[in-house]
Amino acid sequence: MKVGVIGGTGGQGLGISIRFVQAGEDVIIGSRTVDKAEAAVVKIKEVLPGAMNVRAMNNQDAAHEADVLVLTVPLAAQKEILLSIKEEARGKPLLDATIPLESAIGGSATKCLYLPEGSAAQRAQALLPEAKVICAFNNISKSWWMVIDEPIDCDCLICGDDEDAKAMVTPLIEKVPGLRVIDCGPLERASIIEKITPLLIGLNIRNRCQFGGIRITGLDKGKIC
Ligand SMILES: NC(=O)c1ccc[n+]([C@@H]2O[C@H](COP(=O)([O-])OP(=O)(O)OC[C@H]3O[C@@H](n4cnc5c(N)ncnc54)[C@H](OP(=O)(O)O)[C@@H]3O)[C@@H](O)[C@H]2O)c1
């Protein structure tokens, strides 16, 4: 599976890319400028010496070449970047990590903005109706991705309206040691998933740490027939 990380040069995208490269996936780092994507590839090869399964492209070429897309750009850039890959993303799973934090427009990082679509992921789906948008990675801090010798002690809550797309990306995400995918249902659940992140940021601040995450318990216990 070829994974194209759109905005793969930033904190979250670089971390996700490193973990997928480490897991043996074919990763394409997308950027608005190829030079910046190439610099990110150099960084990944410093962390994972000898890695051959990572390449640099501009966002459009990365989206065209990849089978699965990951979007890791700031909220303020989400619309512009998505529209720039609209054709290339058609029919493909698109894992959107965007969180509508108030801090995206200069406010608090412990509160979410109101978006008329309901969530950033629903906004992505409205902008790219022919992509299979899945809300993912929102509740996993960029710090976790970088600790490459440790499993990530977090669940990855996902939601989306295309069941096949979710079934396709679940084993991919779970190639990252420690991550367990929890399918939370349709894309409208993104409004809840995205709001967990400001809670985690607040907990990180209160506890002076950067690894606050979430695990869901009890889903396998006492099955009701
Ligand atoms: N950081 C976290 O721990 C974390 C956790 C969960 C979710 N998220 C979400 O993941 C997304 C990315 O977070 P991040 O911390 O990786 O963000 P970031 O480092 O600020 O930006 C990521 C990349 O977005 C691209 N970009 C495109 N248009 C941009 C613009 N107008 N201004 C600035 N950058 C632009 C840049 O890549 P090029 O310049 O190469 O195009 C940049 O390297 C956000 O929506 C965030 O809410 C972050």
The ligand as a Gaussian input file, in Angstrom:
#p B3LYP/6-31G(d) Opt

LIG

0 1
 N        0.744000      18.197000      16.523000
 C        0.008000      17.263000      17.129000
 O        0.375000      16.672000      18.178000
 C       -1.314000      16.878000      16.512000
 C       -2.047000      15.813000      17.078000
 C       -3.246000      15.442000      16.486000
 C       -3.692000      16.131000      15.359000
 N       -2.979000      17.184000      14.857000
 C       -3.494000      17.897000      13.696000
 O       -2.646000      17.571000      12.609000
 C       -2.541000      18.686000      11.727000
 C       -1.050000      19.010000      11.544000
 O       -0.489000      19.357000      12.784000
 P        1.051000      19.759000      12.856000
 O        1.359000      20.041000      14.260000
 O        1.861000      18.752000      12.106000
 O        1.020000      21.117000      11.999000
 P        2.189000      21.983000      11.360000
 O        3.498000      21.356000      11.707000
 O        1.971000      23.398000      11.762000
 O        1.901000      21.929000       9.781000
 C        1.970000      20.738000       9.057000
 C        2.277000      21.034000       7.621000
 O        1.163000      21.660000       6.994000
 C        1.633000      22.260000       5.790000
 N        0.900000      23.482000       5.461000
 C        0.082000      23.612000       4.409000
 N       -0.430000      24.836000       4.363000
 C        0.057000      25.503000       5.419000
 C       -0.134000      26.826000       5.902000
 N       -0.957000      27.700000       5.300000
 N        0.524000      27.181000       7.013000
 C        1.345000      26.327000       7.643000
 N        1.548000      25.034000       7.218000
 C        0.901000      24.641000       6.105000
 C        3.118000      22.508000       5.979000
 O        3.761000      21.685000       5.037000
 P        4.479000      22.277000       3.711000
 O        4.995000      23.655000       4.062000
 O        5.562000      21.282000       3.513000
 O        3.453000      22.284000       2.661000
 C        3.390000      22.019000       7.388000
 O        4.653000      21.409000       7.516000
 C       -3.312000      19.847000      12.362000
 O       -4.565000      19.977000      11.762000
 C       -3.457000      19.420000      13.817000
 O       -4.653000      19.910000      14.391000
 C       -1.794000      17.562000      15.407000

